[in-house]
Amino acid sequence: MLFLCSRAFLSLKCIIHANREQSEIVLLMSAEVNPQTAVRTETGSSATAFSPWRHAAVFLAAALLVISRRPDAVFNPQFWAEDGALWYAQAHNLGGWRMLLQPETGYFCTLPRLAAALAQLLPFSAAPLLFNLIAIFLQILPVSFFFSSRFASLATFRSRALLGFLYLALPNSFEINANITNTQWHLALLACLVVLAEPARLLWWRCFDVCVICLSALTGPFAIMLLPVAAIMWGWKRRSKWTLTLLLMLAAGALLQVAALLRTGGGARVQGDLGASPLLLAKILASQVFMAALAGKNNLPYRHSYALYAVLIAIAGVAVFVYAVWKANWELKLFVVFASVVLVAALLNPMAAPPKWLALLTAWGVRYWFLPMLAFISTLLWMAGDRNPRILRGIALAALLVMSVGVVRDWHYPVFTDLHFAAYAQEFSELPKGSSLTIPLNPPGWSMMLNKK
């Protein structure tokens, strides 16, 4: 682990001290590209071409990194919370295809319902592994897409490798690792990358874009938040027919999600007081977004004497975002905007016990901070490039070096409690028809009930 971190930050040093032409594209979205001279092909030039074997090697390396953070996801797979209690149980008891477009907590959740419908084709004992493998695949897919030729004109190979590693090694991300319920966050990131990438010209790339946008638009409320980003991209940056096509697909998905929310009234969401206050906001931003992205889990919100530090860190972190929106190129600006909209939406209506903002300081709301943390790290990498003033480059480099501490501290996720799922699966297979069985799930306190058919 220390070796991986050292290699990653040596790569950062190489990027920063490379020639000026390369450092100006130090990151995805790191600098403006001249449309007359930039590489715009989807096969890539000889300098940027990326062979299928290299793509396969990147995918395999990313899979090993993801699995190394919690090996039991593959070697002792178990359902996580809604994975079993909602998606699998409803698909088994009520019919997988029947439940495919059934809203949950106010919006459509097509991806986990589709995975649950497919799991009905396999033995029950294999269902958690299928869920986890699908989740790991979609967790890795943004990295593979980032290495494609559609980002060759926006970032060097080394910068993409570094950002891809930091994405996979992101501290404070236990909740969104290798479970089908929270894969919607990785899918939202992938949809955002599709919007920001060079427009697809080849047929198979267009099929990829359509599948990603449609699946993301029907999985969670992210189409609503991504729609303004796609509109800005089409209106001010890239007036291509394909960008307009993506915008229209997102608009259709956003309308469907709004209709589902209005039809259900959001009644399934946790109701109650936010308990909002300026100090709580500063503590959330400081501890869960900015410090967590660099140093991992921390006790900053629980120490009253640290209130002033929390305010100062929150102000500094917001200033980093404002600077990116002011000075960075369009791709980074729009990614920061998207992450900020997601953050605001999470703060306005989180799935948490009231008072909700106090609950957000715990470890079980980290899914809400995933995209803002990634935007923060992306901005720091851009700030470390040569186009920025020396003092800002020094601050960004210092912050990224601190991140090596967080990567090491948070690399190994907690192992799931072994609830002996295989024994319950065997017991369920032996039940007579018409019987039911309640199976305990992780985290402790969750359970699922299945009816034998």
Beta strands, then each sheet from edge to edge (+ up, - down):
strand 1: 436-441
strand 2: 446-451
sheet 1: 1+ 2-
end
